[in-house]
Amino acid sequence: MEDKIRKVVIVGGGTAGWMSAAMLKRMLGTEIDIELVESDAIGIIGVGEATIPPIQLFNSVLGLDEAEFLRETKSSIKLAIKFENWGVEGESYYHTFGSPGRSQAFCHFHHFWTRAQQAGHKSNLWDYDLNYLCAEAGKFAKLQVNDPVWELQYAYHFDASLYGQYLRRYSEKLGVKRTEGLIEDANVDAESGYVTSVVLKGGAEVSGDFFIDCSGARGLLINQKLQTGYEDWSQWLHCDRAMAVPSERFDKTVPYTRSIAHSAGWQWQIPLQHRNGNGLVYSSHHYSDDDAAKILMPNLESEAIAEPKVFPFRVGRTKKQWNRNVVAVGLSSGFLEPLESTSIYLIQSAIVRLITLFPNAGVTDELTDEYNRQSQYEYELIRDFIILHYYLNERDDSDFWRDARNMNVPERITEKIDLFRASGTLTKDNLDIFLESSWLQVMLGQGVMPQDYHPLADTLSEEQLLDKLAKTRETKMQPMSQMPSHDEFLQMFGKAS
Ligand SMILES: Cc1cc2nc3c(=O)[nH]c(=O)nc-3n(C[C@H](O)[C@H](O)[C@H](O)COP(=O)(O)OP(=O)(O)OC[C@H]3O[C@@H](n4cnc5c(N)ncnc54)[C@H](O)[C@@H]3O)c2cc1C
């Protein structure tokens, strides 16, 4: 077939580039040749340490050994994000990867809990969530369970540079060709507008049938060459800079990310096996870089081991993430702040989507349009979940937070909040990676209390209701006594295989 794609060129070797190379070669390796071009002179962004559970599936499709992966990338386990000072200052809540209670077909567990609350039997909803119990106790084990009530959903904190190197070794072993070189330009076919090759410093050309732009925020092909255009979302997400700095590891490695709100932004703290990753995401309208350093550095809680680095960013997305024969993956496709650790997930999802829609007999408008439709929707869903955190803040210490609370947000968000407040009902949108339990935890954690509950919760007598709650808690607590600490787990499991 004349238009069959035989050669894919990946532009850039950061997390996006090597994840793309590894998965494409693994899946389509017999059909296509892959060449990845990157420049050591430019380097990679090198931050991006917290992930969400689907990363496990990505690694397992690649066939990576989990113990080896943990060792190679200095990973720790992530069960949750702890949000501190996001509602009222001094208060905190967890967004865990688990869910409270036991799932039921028509009526989520929180309806029973809400009924008990209304009858005056106060308890903490998170006490019925194993992820929360383990996060708080600093415990972790890979539980082999038949009953989903004991499922412990987890992701990783890892060193993104080490993950990239690990996947590079993996990809090269499978036959991906890596070319070192600084790309200075790209050639475009005058008739079709398709990219035909990239031109390196010194004049050498790397040609291909299809290009994946993983060149980072600059978007060498998608943006600079094809001028695809960018949709800006800064009217809802007011932060536009981050400052990142690594620090000494703590004695105890907690199995969660910390997200600590400050007067005009928020700080992350991510524990790895060998160090902590830290940073501050902030609005340049409210903080200078000096102000940011004055907030971040005294709050590290361990010694900095490098100078802080500043990363300016623009929240939003590239308008067509697939344009002609170029697909943008990673930072070239857009940027959402790392509040819910979604960028690496968006890389994974883009790669899976691309492989699912991979053209056989050449690029078609139908495939391109479908890819762009799904990507846009997915980006918007994640954007809305991030906006939710800002919109529901209850802080009164700066215009930054007051403005966020008073802004006009996409209707989808207010509809979900109103529905939950009125009836406790949660809905899920197709393609939304954040399930009902995620929306539940952030809404409850930031002060939205349901005024009603599902009628099924009334089918129990008060005594039965309290018994159900007590038994659920007991069941959730059961595995805890045999679990090792998170650090013990990392030591034991890291040595396995
Ligand atoms: C402050 C901050 C914190 C973050 N935290 C998280 C997090 O906790 N979790 C998460 O999931 N994500 C996070 N991210 C996002 C994450 O860092 C990125 O999604 C991820 O690293 C992917 O980057 P990339 O590969 O697209 O780009 P890059 O790492 O920038 O790689 C670009 C590649 O292109 C190459 N290149 C560029 N120009 C040229 C050229 N002219 N010639 C040749 N090669 C070229 C470079 O050499 C490099 O190899 C964070 C981002 C920031 C800014």
The ligand as a Gaussian input file, in Angstrom:
#p B3LYP/6-31G(d) Opt

LIG

0 1
 C        7.085000      22.123000      37.481000
 C        6.526000      20.907000      36.840000
 C        6.149000      19.823000      37.630000
 C        5.615000      18.678000      37.035000
 N        5.195000      17.644000      37.820000
 C        4.578000      16.589000      37.255000
 C        4.082000      15.513000      38.041000
 O        4.235000      15.482000      39.262000
 N        3.466000      14.499000      37.404000
 C        3.289000      14.471000      36.056000
 O        2.674000      13.534000      35.545000
 N        3.799000      15.453000      35.287000
 C        4.421000      16.503000      35.847000
 N        4.921000      17.499000      35.055000
 C        4.889000      17.349000      33.602000
 C        6.049000      16.460000      33.144000
 O        7.275000      17.015000      33.544000
 C        6.042000      16.315000      31.634000
 O        4.761000      15.942000      31.208000
 C        6.993000      15.253000      31.190000
 O        8.248000      15.439000      31.724000
 C        7.078000      15.214000      29.686000
 O        7.919000      16.151000      29.178000
 P        8.230000      16.069000      27.633000
 O        8.896000      14.778000      27.333000
 O        7.018000      16.427000      26.867000
 O        9.258000      17.285000      27.417000
 P       10.806000      17.449000      27.788000
 O       11.202000      16.713000      28.997000
 O       11.054000      18.935000      27.756000
 O       11.581000      16.779000      26.573000
 C       11.767000      17.443000      25.345000
 C       12.756000      16.665000      24.494000
 O       12.852000      17.287000      23.227000
 C       14.203000      17.481000      22.895000
 N       14.316000      18.661000      22.052000
 C       13.714000      19.852000      22.209000
 N       14.108000      20.712000      21.247000
 C       14.966000      20.018000      20.449000
 C       15.724000      20.337000      19.295000
 N       15.687000      21.547000      18.761000
 N       16.498000      19.383000      18.769000
 C       16.564000      18.142000      19.306000
 N       15.879000      17.782000      20.393000
 C       15.094000      18.715000      20.956000
 C       14.904000      17.652000      24.229000
 O       16.288000      17.371000      24.110000
 C       14.174000      16.615000      25.067000
 O       14.743000      15.357000      24.837000
 C        5.470000      18.635000      35.627000
 C        5.883000      19.722000      34.841000
 C        6.395000      20.842000      35.441000
 C        6.817000      22.008000      34.572000

